[in-house]
């Protein structure tokens, strides 16, 4: 089922959303001081391209610089990327088959606004499957 959802996602919005994150990453790499934002944007671009079967979790530990970085990110790119997800979610929700895709888009809105301090992991790792001892992190 994940494969089918990912293929439908890719065709009906994932490619364009991923290209938006790649453009943001390119701009971040050009500006040099925002290179950490570029790496975060590349991680989210891969997630936006093929989201089903993976999820977003907070990185362990305190990250005081992430708050300041996320505020800068919101101003530069976050609002526009979040708006893209909301518009795409509304378009996907028009059909019944598109509702799971719309929900996945809405799940990406918080991370598009505040990507620093987040990690993308397989869903199985969060649920404790395939983990040593069978326990999640």
N, C-alpha and C positions, 0 to 999 in steps of 0.2 A: 504494500500500500504506500510506503514511503517513496518508493521509486516513482510510482504513478503521480503522486502529489508533487514530487520534485520536478518531474518533466513538465507537468501542467504549469507549475509555478514558473519555471524557466521560460516557457513560451509566453505566458500572459503577464509578465511583469518583472520576474527575477533578473533577467538580462539587463533591462533598462535601469533597475535599481542598483544593480552591481556596477554598472557603468558610471552612475552618479557618485558612488563611493570611490571608484577608481579615479575619477576626475578630481575629487576632493583630495585624494592621496597625492596625485601628481602636483597639485597646487601646494600642498604641504611640503613636499620634497623640494620644490623650487624655492620656497621661502626660507629654507634651511633651519631656522629656529623652531619651526613647527614639525620637524621630522618625526618626533614621537606620535604626533597626531596622524601622520601619514601611515605609520605602521598599524595603528589602531584602525584606520580607515580600510587598509588592505585586509585585515582580519574580518572586518564586518562585510567587506565586499565578497569574500569567499562564502560567508554565511548567507548573505542576501542572494547569492547565486544558487545555493543548494541547501535550504534551511531544515528540511524535515529529517529527523534523525539526530539532530544536534540541538543544543540549548545554550542559553547564556546564564552564567553564574558570576557572582562577585568573586574577585581574586581574594585569597586569604591575606590577612594582615592589614595594617593601617596604611593608607596612602594619602598623606596630607596634600601632596602636590597634585593629586588627581582632581581634587575639587576646583582648584584654580584653573587647571588645564581644561576641565569640562566646561567651565564658564566661558573660557576663550573659544572652545570648540562650538558651543551653542551660538555664540555671536557670529562666528565665521561660516560654519557649515550646518550645524545641528538643526536649526529652524527649517532650512530648505530641504534637508534630507527627511526630516520628520513629516513635513508637509507632503513630500512625494509619497511617503508610505501611507499617509491618511487618504490621499486622493486615490492611490492605487487600491487601497482596501475598500473604499466606497465603490469603485468600479467593479471589483471582484465580487462584492457582496450582492450584486444585483441578481446573480444566478444562484441557485441552490448549491450547485457543485462548487461554486467559488467561495462559499462561506468559510471553509477551513483555510483557504488561502488568505482571505481577508483577515481572519484571526491571527494568522502568522504574520501578516503585515503589521497589525496593531501590536504584536509582541515585539516587533523591531523598533517601534517608536521610542521607547525609553532608552534603548542602547544607541539609537541614532542621535539622541540628544546628549547623552553622557556616556561615551564609549570607554573612557579611561577607567581602569579599575575593574574591568569586566573580562571574562574569559569565555571562550566558546568550547564546549565539551560535548562528547557524544551523550545522548540521552541515557544510554546503558550505564555510563559511568556515574551519573547522578542517581539512578535507581539502584545502584549497588550490584548490577550484573557485570560479570567479567572483572570484578575488582578483587584483589587479594583478600581472602577471608569473607567475601561477599558483602562488605560494608561500604557504603558511600563515604566520600570524603567529608 
